Amino acid sequence: MTDPIADYLTRLRNAIKANHRIVDMPASGLKKEITKVLHEKGYIQNYKFDDSGIQGTIKIALKYNPQSKTSAIVKLERISKPGLRKYTKAETMPRVLNGLGIAILSTSQGVMTDKEARVKKIGGEVLCYVY
């Protein structure tokens, strides 16, 4: 697998389209940090890290609106790819849907949203957009 983050986002996207409640995927440090950010911002209901195997797994409980049965995540879009990395400075930080969505960045101070990076005045690699 050449792009584990794209695989992570695709598994989430497919589980949402199939209306699954829980999705399992192989774990890594970066995937764990992205999962924590998604939980903090309210895009997923809960998560659990299972480190029993060699690599470990992440169990993610997806969040749906009880009335309309729509997911909290409308779109997941991979921005920085292995063939073309996208970096940004704090001054040119992207705004997703005029601030309604989030951009997840990998910075020198860890994985965070675009809003947190703007406050800390640091840039980094734009991993994905979520809204």
Secondary structure, DSSP 4 states (H G I P E B T S, - for coil): ---HHHHHHHHHHHHHHTT-SEEEEE--HHHHHHHHHHHHTTSEEEEEEE-SSSS-EEEEEE-B-TTT--BS---EEE-SBTTB--EE-STT---SGGGTSEEEEEETTEEEEHHHHHHHT--EEEEEEE-
